Amino acid sequence: MLSPQQITLIKATVPLLETGGEALTRHFYQLMFSQYPEVRALFNQAHQASGSQQRALANAVLMYARHIDKLEALGPLVGQIVNKHVSLQILPEYYPIVGSCLLQAIREVLGAEIATDEVIAAWAGAYGQLADILIEAEESVYAATADAPGGWRGARSFRLSRKVQESEEIVSLYLAPADGGSLPPFQAGQYIGLRLLLDGEEQRRNYSLSALGDGREYRISVKREVGGKVSNYLHDQLQVGASLELFAPAGDFVLRESNKPLVLISAGVGITPALSMLEAARDSGREIHFIHCARHAGVHAFRDWVDSQGAERPQLRHYVCYSEPRAGDKADAEGFLSLEQLEQWLPEQRDLDAYFLGPKPFMAQIKRHLQELGVPPGQSHYEFFGPASALDG
C-alpha cells in the first residue's frame, strides 16, 4: 500500500503529466522497444506511428495519477485495459519490463531535480500496485475462459474455413478450431485476439466478432487498411485451409440486458460488433433502430443482411447515411449524420440504450448529439478499435 507521502508525490506530478505526458510515453516506448524488442509484437506499430498509442497511454497514466488515492474513480478504464490485455495474452512476466522502462522514462524526461529518488520510489510503488490489480484481474479472466465449455488458455490453432467479400473494403473470415473441438459462447460486441507470423515477425491484432457464435466457428470481418500489414495479408494472401492462432474472446463493450429501446449507430467497419448485438437482440421484442454511416454503397457491408432482418421484424428499423454517395446509391440521408437527422431516427422515448462505434471524430460527434437529444449518459456506450482515449464532449 502506498504511504500518504508517496500519494502526495504522485499527485504532485499530475501538472507535469498534463503538459508533458505524451513526451514521457513516447520516450517510454522508444526505451522499451530498443531494450526489449521481443515485446514489439504486443503493440500495433501503426498505432505507434500515428501517436495514438502514446496518447492513450499518457491519458491512462494521467488518470491513474489523478485518482491514485481513489481508484474506484477510474471507472471502466481498468476493465478496458484488462480486456485488451487478455485479448492479446499479456502475461505477468511482461509487467517488470514495462515497469523498469516507465521509471527510466520518468527519470530521463522529468530530470533528476523533479524525478528525485523519492518520486521514483513513489512511482515504483504506484506501478507495482497497478500491476498487481491488473495481473489478478487478468488471471481471473484467463482461468474462467479456460474452464468454460470449449474454452482454452493461450493460443489455439484455427483453420480458415470460408472467406467472403462483404464490400470493396471488408472481407469476412470464418474460423474453425483445427482440433475440431467446440467453442465457448461469447457476449455480443466482444472481440478475439489474432496471432500471426509475417515476414519473420510476430503480429497480434484484435478483431470484433461480427456474428454470434454457433459453437463451431467464429466470424471476423476485416477492413483493408492502407499500409496495414496484417489487414492486407488477411485480404490478399490468407487462403481457405490456412492456419492461424486465436486468443479467446474478450471485451467489455457488450450488449447489456434491458427492455429499453435499442439504438445501434455505426460508421464504416464499426458495424462489426453492432451486427452481433443486432443478432442477439432481434427476437427480444425490443424496439431496435439500426443506423449505419458509410462513404457510399460500395464500401457498405452487410446492408442486405440488415434489411432482411428488418423485413421479418417490424420492431427493427434500418437507416442509412452516405457521406459521399455514388450515382445510383440509395440512402435515407446524405452527408455527415447531423443532430437533426439523428433526432428523426431515434425512438420517441429517449430513455433508451445507445451503442455506437466508428472513427473517433464520428464517435465524438455522436456522443455530443446523444447528450443534446436527452439520452442519459449512462445509457450511451462506445468502444475503440485502437488504443482507448477520451472523447471530447
SVG drawing of the C-alpha trace seen along z (x, -y; Angstrom):
<svg xmlns="http://www.w3.org/2000/svg" viewBox="-44 -22 63 54">
<polyline fill="none" stroke="black" stroke-width="0.4" points="0.0,0.0 1.2,-3.5 2.1,-5.8 0.4,-9.2 3.7,-10.8 4.0,-8.7 0.4,-9.6 1.3,-13.3 4.4,-12.8 2.4,-11.1 -0.3,-13.8 2.4,-16.4 3.4,-15.0 -0.1,-15.5 0.5,-19.0 3.7,-17.7 1.7,-14.7 -1.0,-17.1 1.6,-19.1 4.3,-16.5 2.6,-13.1 3.0,-12.3 6.7,-13.1 7.1,-10.8 5.2,-7.9 6.9,-8.4 10.3,-8.1 9.0,-5.1 8.1,-3.2 11.4,-4.0 13.3,-2.7 11.2,0.5 11.4,1.4 15.1,0.8 15.9,2.7 13.2,5.4 12.5,5.9 10.6,9.1 7.6,7.1 7.1,5.2 4.6,7.9 2.3,6.9 1.9,3.4 0.3,2.3 3.1,0.4 0.6,-1.6 -0.7,-3.0 2.8,-3.7 3.5,-5.6 0.3,-7.7 0.9,-8.5 -2.4,-7.2 -0.8,-4.5 1.4,-7.2 -1.6,-9.5 -3.7,-6.7 -1.0,-5.6 -0.4,-9.2 -4.1,-9.6 -4.2,-6.4 -1.1,-7.3 -2.6,-10.8 -5.9,-9.3 -4.1,-6.9 -2.1,-9.7 -5.1,-11.9 -7.0,-9.1 -4.2,-7.4 -6.0,-7.7 -9.4,-6.8 -9.0,-4.1 -12.8,-3.5 -13.0,-6.9 -11.1,-5.3 -14.5,-3.8 -14.4,-1.5 -10.7,-2.2 -9.3,0.7 -11.8,3.1 -11.0,1.9 -7.3,2.4 -7.8,5.9 -9.9,6.9 -7.4,5.6 -4.6,7.3 -6.5,10.6 -7.2,10.5 -3.5,10.1 -2.4,12.5 -0.4,10.1 1.2,12.2 2.7,11.4 6.3,11.6 5.7,8.5 5.0,6.2 8.5,5.9 9.7,4.9 7.1,2.1 7.8,1.0 11.5,0.6 11.2,-1.3 8.5,-3.5 10.6,-4.5 13.6,-5.1 11.5,-7.3 10.2,-9.3 13.7,-10.0 15.1,-10.9 12.2,-13.0 11.4,-14.9 15.1,-15.2 16.8,-14.5 15.6,-17.7 12.0,-16.7 12.3,-12.9 14.1,-12.5 14.8,-9.2 11.7,-9.7 9.5,-10.4 10.9,-7.4 10.2,-5.2 6.6,-6.5 6.0,-5.8 7.6,-2.3 5.1,-1.7 2.2,-3.0 3.2,-0.9 3.5,2.2 0.1,1.5 -1.5,1.2 0.4,4.2 -0.9,6.4 -4.5,5.2 -4.2,6.0 -2.4,9.3 -5.0,10.6 -7.9,9.4 -6.4,10.9 -5.7,14.2 -9.3,14.4 -10.4,14.0 -7.9,16.4 -8.9,19.1 -12.7,18.6 -12.2,18.8 -10.1,21.9 -12.7,23.6 -15.7,22.7 -17.0,25.5 -15.0,25.3 -12.7,22.7 -8.9,22.5 -5.9,20.6 -3.2,19.1 -3.2,19.5 -5.4,22.1 -4.9,23.2 -7.7,22.4 -8.3,23.0 -9.9,20.6 -13.0,22.4 -14.6,19.7 -13.7,16.2 -16.5,13.8 -16.1,10.4 -18.6,8.2 -17.8,4.8 -14.9,3.2 -13.0,2.8 -14.3,5.6 -13.8,9.3 -15.3,11.9 -13.2,14.7 -14.9,17.8 -12.5,19.6 -12.9,23.1 -10.8,24.8 -8.1,27.1 -8.7,29.7 -12.4,30.0 -13.5,29.2 -16.3,26.9 -16.1,23.2 -17.2,21.2 -20.1,18.7 -19.3,15.0 -21.1,11.8 -22.4,9.8 -19.8,7.0 -16.7,8.9 -13.6,9.4 -10.8,12.0 -7.1,11.7 -5.2,13.0 -1.6,14.0 0.3,14.3 3.9,14.7 4.6,12.4 8.0,11.9 9.5,13.5 7.8,11.1 5.0,11.9 1.9,9.7 -1.0,9.6 -4.3,7.8 -7.9,7.6 -10.9,8.1 -14.6,7.8 -16.7,10.9 -19.2,9.9 -21.7,12.8 -22.9,14.7 -21.1,18.0 -22.7,21.3 -20.2,23.4 -18.3,24.5 -16.7,21.4 -16.2,17.6 -16.6,14.9 -14.5,11.7 -14.9,9.0 -11.7,7.1 -11.3,3.8 -8.4,3.3 -6.3,0.5 -3.9,-1.5 -0.5,-0.2 -1.9,2.2 0.5,5.2 -2.0,7.6 -5.2,6.5 -3.6,6.6 -2.3,10.1 -5.7,11.3 -7.3,9.8 -4.8,10.9 -2.8,13.8 -4.6,15.9 -6.3,18.7 -9.1,21.2 -7.5,24.0 -4.7,21.9 -3.9,22.0 -3.6,19.1 -3.8,18.7 -6.6,17.1 -6.9,16.0 -10.2,16.4 -13.0,13.8 -12.7,10.7 -14.1,7.2 -16.5,5.2 -18.3,3.3 -21.2,5.8 -24.9,5.7 -26.4,5.4 -29.7,6.9 -32.5,4.3 -36.1,3.9 -35.5,0.3 -35.4,-0.7 -32.1,0.2 -30.2,-2.1 -27.1,-0.8 -25.1,-3.5 -22.0,-2.7 -19.7,-4.1 -17.5,-2.1 -16.1,1.1 -17.6,0.1 -20.6,2.0 -19.0,5.3 -19.9,5.5 -23.3,3.9 -24.1,7.0 -23.7,9.4 -25.6,7.1 -28.5,6.9 -28.4,10.7 -28.6,11.1 -31.5,8.6 -33.5,9.2 -36.0,11.6 -36.2,10.0 -39.2,7.8 -37.3,4.6 -37.7,1.7 -34.4,1.5 -33.1,-1.3 -30.0,-0.3 -28.2,-3.4 -25.2,-3.0 -23.0,-5.6 -20.6,-4.9 -19.0,-6.8 -21.1,-5.1 -22.7,-1.8 -19.5,-0.2 -18.0,-0.2 -21.2,0.5 -21.0,4.1 -23.9,6.2 -26.7,3.9 -28.7,6.7 -28.5,8.8 -29.7,6.0 -32.5,5.2 -33.5,8.9 -33.7,8.8 -35.9,5.7 -38.2,7.3 -39.0,10.1 -39.3,7.9 -41.5,4.8 -39.8,3.6 -36.5,3.2 -35.9,0.0 -32.8,-0.4 -31.4,-3.8 -28.5,-4.5 -26.5,-7.7 -23.8,-8.1 -21.3,-11.0 -20.0,-10.6 -22.8,-8.8 -22.1,-7.5 -24.5,-7.7 -27.4,-5.3 -26.7,-4.9 -29.8,-4.8 -29.6,-6.2 -32.0,-7.7 -29.7,-10.8 -26.6,-12.2 -23.6,-14.0 -22.5,-13.5 -25.0,-12.4 -26.5,-15.6 -28.2,-16.3 -31.4,-17.0 -31.2,-13.7 -30.4,-11.7 -33.3,-13.2 -35.6,-12.0 -34.2,-8.5 -34.1,-8.0 -37.1,-6.4 -39.5,-9.0 -38.7,-7.6 -35.2,-8.9 -34.9,-6.5 -33.1,-4.2 -29.8,-2.2 -27.4,-3.5 -24.3,-1.8 -22.0,-3.5 -18.7,-2.7 -16.7,-4.1 -13.8,-6.6 -13.0,-8.8 -14.4,-12.0 -17.6,-10.2 -18.0,-8.9 -17.2,-12.3 -20.0,-13.8 -22.5,-11.0 -21.7,-11.3 -22.5,-15.1 -25.6,-14.5 -27.0,-11.9 -26.4,-14.2 -28.1,-17.1 -31.1,-14.9 -31.6,-13.8 -30.2,-10.3 -28.9,-9.5 -25.1,-9.5 -25.1,-6.2 -27.1,-4.6 -24.7,-5.8 -22.0,-3.2 -19.0,-3.1 -15.7,-1.3 -12.4,-2.0 -10.9,0.2 -7.4,-1.0 -6.0,-2.4 -8.6,-3.8 -8.7,-7.6 -11.1,-10.3 -13.9,-11.5 -14.4,-15.3 -17.9,-16.4"/>
</svg>
